Amino acid sequence: MVKSKWDSCKQRWPETVYFMDKWHENLSALRQYLKGWSANINGMYKKKKEELMQRIQEIDNKAEGEDTGAEMWTQRMLLEGELEELMELRKYIGNNEGERNGS
């Protein structure tokens, strides 16, 4: 992903342009691209988390009003497992970002 973006940026510049200018412009374009990519990933994470939490809440609401079977509780446990995996992945990614930023 990064290599292909870098290569596409490199092809925009003629050979006569000073190499430091190319390097600077390529880094700027890559940084902008990665910020957008990160925003998309964060948006997908939030959407998936909200969806899982809403489905768990729906099961809980049904369970309050009626006697629920084992199937519903199994489904709830699976959803909780998905949510836990999602949050662990987010925590892992967040920790790696902190290491790269020197935190």
C-alpha positions in Angstrom: 0.0 0.0 0.0 2.7 2.5 1.1 5.1 1.4 -1.7 2.5 1.8 -4.4 1.5 5.2 -3.2 5.2 6.3 -3.0 5.8 5.0 -6.5 2.8 6.9 -7.9 4.1 10.1 -6.2 7.6 9.5 -7.7 6.2 9.3 -11.2 4.6 12.8 -11.0 7.9 14.6 -11.0 10.2 15.3 -14.1 13.8 14.3 -13.9 14.9 17.9 -13.8 13.4 18.6 -10.4 15.8 18.8 -7.5 15.8 15.4 -5.6 15.2 17.1 -2.2 12.1 18.8 -3.6 10.8 15.5 -4.9 11.5 13.8 -1.5 9.7 16.5 0.4 6.7 16.5 -1.8 6.5 12.7 -1.8 6.6 12.6 2.0 3.9 15.3 2.2 1.6 13.4 -0.2 2.3 10.1 1.6 1.5 11.6 5.0 -1.7 13.1 3.7 -2.7 9.7 2.2 -2.0 7.9 5.5 -4.0 10.4 7.6 -7.0 9.7 5.4 -6.4 6.0 5.6 -6.2 6.2 9.4 -9.4 8.2 9.5 -11.2 5.5 7.4 -9.9 2.7 9.7 -11.0 4.6 12.8 -14.4 5.2 11.3 -14.8 1.5 10.4 -13.8 0.6 14.0 -16.3 2.9 15.6 -19.1 1.7 13.3 -18.4 -2.0 13.9 -18.1 -1.4 17.7 -21.4 0.5 17.8 -23.1 -2.2 15.7 -21.9 -5.0 18.1 -22.9 -3.1 21.2 -26.3 -2.3 19.7 -26.9 -6.0 18.9 -25.8 -7.0 22.4 -28.2 -4.4 23.9 -31.1 -5.7 21.8 -30.5 -9.2 23.2 -30.4 -7.8 26.7 -33.7 -5.9 26.1 -35.3 -9.1 24.9 -34.0 -11.1 27.8 -35.6 -8.7 30.3 -39.1 -9.2 29.0 -39.2 -12.9 28.3 -37.6 -16.2 29.0 -34.8 -16.6 26.4 -33.3 -19.8 25.2 -29.7 -21.0 25.1 -29.4 -20.0 21.5 -29.9 -16.3 22.3 -27.3 -16.4 25.1 -24.9 -18.2 22.8 -25.4 -15.5 20.2 -24.7 -12.8 22.8 -21.5 -14.5 23.9 -20.3 -14.7 20.3 -21.0 -11.0 19.9 -19.2 -10.2 23.1 -16.2 -12.2 21.8 -16.2 -10.3 18.6 -16.3 -7.0 20.5 -13.5 -8.1 22.7 -11.3 -9.1 19.7 -12.1 -5.8 18.1 -11.1 -3.8 21.2 -7.9 -5.9 21.7 -6.9 -5.2 18.1 -7.6 -1.5 18.6 -5.5 -1.6 21.8 -2.7 -3.3 20.0 -2.7 -0.8 17.1 -2.8 2.1 19.6 0.1 0.7 21.5 2.2 0.4 18.3 1.3 4.0 17.3 2.5 5.2 20.7 5.8 3.3 20.3 6.4 4.9 16.8 5.6 8.4 18.1 8.1 8.0 21.0 5.4 7.9 23.7 
